[in-house]
């Protein structure tokens, strides 16, 4: 069955960096478009970054210039490099997959916690 497993979260001080990974299995990784989402305490879930059908990337305004999304099709793994972290980046981070021709993300991971202290 389809599985998305995130890793790489943790606690870091403001200004620090983390790299999240999302290992996918159970489907043809390259046939789906991937994204990273987050949900902070008391906040709505928001899309942080995504890879588009043409291979382009899109980012939330709040993370532009600090986060970089990438994927390794050979390893069926999605990454999120997060630099210059801020306390407001504290959230549970989820990876998700969708059919590239649909807008809804169908598959979700269990999440990895990122905590940024000031």
Secondary structure as GFF3:
##gff-version 3
##sequence-region A 1 118
A	DSSP	beta_strand	3	7	.	.	.	ID=ss1
A	DSSP	beta_strand	10	13	.	.	.	ID=ss2
A	DSSP	beta_strand	18	25	.	.	.	ID=ss3
A	DSSP	three_ten_helix	29	31	.	.	.	ID=ss4
A	DSSP	beta_strand	32	39	.	.	.	ID=ss5
A	DSSP	beta_strand	46	51	.	.	.	ID=ss6
A	DSSP	beta_strand	57	59	.	.	.	ID=ss7
A	DSSP	beta_strand	67	72	.	.	.	ID=ss8
A	DSSP	three_ten_helix	73	75	.	.	.	ID=ss9
A	DSSP	beta_strand	77	82	.	.	.	ID=ss10
A	DSSP	three_ten_helix	87	89	.	.	.	ID=ss11
A	DSSP	beta_strand	91	99	.	.	.	ID=ss12
A	DSSP	beta_strand	107	108	.	.	.	ID=ss13
A	DSSP	beta_strand	112	117	.	.	.	ID=ss14
###
